[in-house]
Amino acid sequence: MEESKFMFSYLSSEILPQMIPRNSRILAAVSGGPDSVALAHILYCYQQKNPDHNLSVVISHVNHKVRTESQSEAILVEKLARQWGFAFILHEFDSKEYADRFRKNFQEASREWRYARFKEDMKIWNCNLLATAHHLGDQAETVLYRLMRGSGTTGLAGIYPCKGNIIRPLLSVSKEDILDYCLMEKLPYAIDQSNLEPRYERNKIRLHLLPQLERDYNDNI
């Protein structure tokens, strides 16, 4: 429980005040995985801790209709949104058909479609910020991914904590800390088994390359 309190204390005192102005209306992208569930709960706790800031949160969930668990994940996210008093938006689309139709990589096509919906959601729900659950591991993965694709120095800067109206409050937090937070706070979450399959380049980096670099070269990679 102490680790959970420390993580929230750090974010609520050092990170969130810099990212979220008073009177903000935040659209939170929540897939149902541990990262986004932790993000939504942290936003809820921050909102409750600072009632004078007049903050509101809207949850946006995308059902890609790829896995059999997709429907139960949508139900989980909606239940959490209702529990915390957040508005809930559900999007459904056939991501594989979309990727094939536009001849794009599945992950890139899905991301493109999601962000287009988030942009629309923000306009409809009058949100001034979009919060995503990228964390420290995603940062390392992104830098390596861009390095191997021959990115220039701008690309190697990685993911920005804030860019335009997008905020990433968990970017300085490790995956392990997020999992510990979910455990301590008894937060339910779903595991996307496709993230454990080394079919995609980013998955290979996360599952194979990063552990090897950590093990053989630098445990703080």
N, C-alpha and C positions, 0 to 999 in steps of 0.2 A: 504493500500500500504506500510506503514511503516513496518508492520510485515513481509511482503514478502521480502522487502529489507534487513531487519535484518537477516532473515533466510539465504538468499543467501550470505550476507556479512560474517556471521559466518561460513558457509560451505566453502566458497571460500578462507577464510583467515586461518581458523583453521583446517579444515578437509581435503579438497581436495589436498592441497599441500603435505600433508603427505602420501596420498594414490596414487597419480598419478604423476609419474616421467615425466619429459620432454620427448617428442618424443613417448609418449604412443599411442597405438591404442586400444581403449576400445570397447568391445562387451557389449552392454547394453541389458539386458533382459527386454522387455517391453510388458506387457500383455494388456495394454489399460486402466487399472484401475488408480485411482488418484495417487497412490504411484509411480508406474513406469513411468507414464507420467511426474510427477514432477521431478523424477530423470533424465529423458532424457532432460527435459528443463533446469535443473540446469547444466548438462554437456554441453549443448549447450551454455548457458550463460558464463560458465567458459572458454570454448574454445574461445568464442568471446572476452572475457576480456583479455585473455593471448595468443595472436597470436604467440608470440615468443616461446611458449612452444611446438609448432608443434604437437598439439593433434588432433586425428581423432576418430570418433565414428561410430560404426556399430550397427544398431538396429536388434535384433532377436526377432521375435514374433511367438508364438506357438498357432495354432488353434486346440483346443482339440475336436472340432466337437461334443460338448455335448449339447450346448444351441443354440436356434434359433438366438441369437444375435452374435454368434461367428464370422460370416462372416462380419458383420458391424464393429465389434471391430478390425478385421484385416485391414479393409479399413481405419479406423480411425488412427491406428498406422502407416500404410504406408503413409498416408497423412501428418502426423506430421513429419515423418522421411524425406520426400521429402522437406517439408517446411523448415526444419532446415539444409538441405544439408547432411543428413546422409544416408549411404547405408542401404538398408532394406532387411532382410531375412525373408521369410515366411515358416514356417513348418506346415504341416497338418497331423494329425493322429487320428485314432479312439481310444481315450483313454479308453473307457469302454471295448472295445473288447480286448485291450492290457492288462488291469487289470485282466479281466476274464481268458484270455489265460494263464497268469503267476500266477494266483490265488493270487493276491496281493490286498491290500487296494487300492482303486481308487486314493486317493490323493498321496500315496507313489509311486504307479506305474507311475503316471503322472509326478511326480517330477523326478523320475529316468530317464524317457524318455527325459524330457526337458534338464536335465543336460548333458546327453549323446550327444544331438544335440548341445548344447552350446560348449561342448568340441571340437566337429568337426568343428563348425563355427569358433572358435578361430584359429584352425590350418589352415583352408582354407583361412581365411581373415587376417592371420598373426597378430592376436590380442594378446597382452601380459596381458590384464586385462579383467576380467568379472565383470561387475557392476550389482548388484541386489538391489531391492528397499525395503529390510527389514528395518523396523522402530522400534521405542521404544516399541510399542504395541506388535509387533511380538516377541521381546525379552522377554517381560513378559510372553506372551503366551507359548513360548518355554520352559522357565524355569519351569513353572507350569506343563506343559505336561510331561517333563522329570522327575520332582519330583514325579508325580503320577505313573509313570511307574517304579519307583525305581532306578533312575539313580544314579550313583556315583558322586563324587565331580567334575570330569571332565565334565560330562554332564550338571551339574547344573551351570557351568560357562556360559552357554547359547551360543548365536551366537557371533562369533568373528567379529569385524569390518573389519579385514583383515585376510585372511587365504589362504596361497599359492598365487594364482593369482586372488582370488576372493575378491572384495572390496564391502563394504556396506556403502556408504556415508551417508545414512539417519538413521543409527542405533541409533543415539542419538536424533532423532527428533520425536515428537509425531504425531499421526495420525491427531489430530486436527490442528496442525501447517501445515501439508501437505495439508489438505483440504483448509485451509486459503490461502496457497500459490497458489493453483490451482485457487481459486476464484479471488484473487488479480491479477494474471497473465492472467486471462481469458482463462485457459487451458481446452479444452474439454476432458472428460474422460468417461469411461463406468463403470457401476456398475455390478459386477458379483452377481446375485441374489442368487446363490448357497452358497455364503459366509454368507448369512443371514439365512440359514437353519441349525438347530441344529442336523443334521444327523451325522456329523463327530465329533470326539473327540475334535479336535482343535477348531472347531466352537463352541462347547458347552463351552469350556473354555473362548473363546472370548465374546460370547453372554451372558453367564449366570454367570460363576464362577468369572471372573475378575470384572464385575460390582458389584457383591455381596460383594466381598472382599473390593472393593473400598468404597462401601456404608456403610458396617457394621463394618469394621476393620481399614482400613487405606486408606485415599483418595489419598495417594501417592504410592499405592502398586506397 
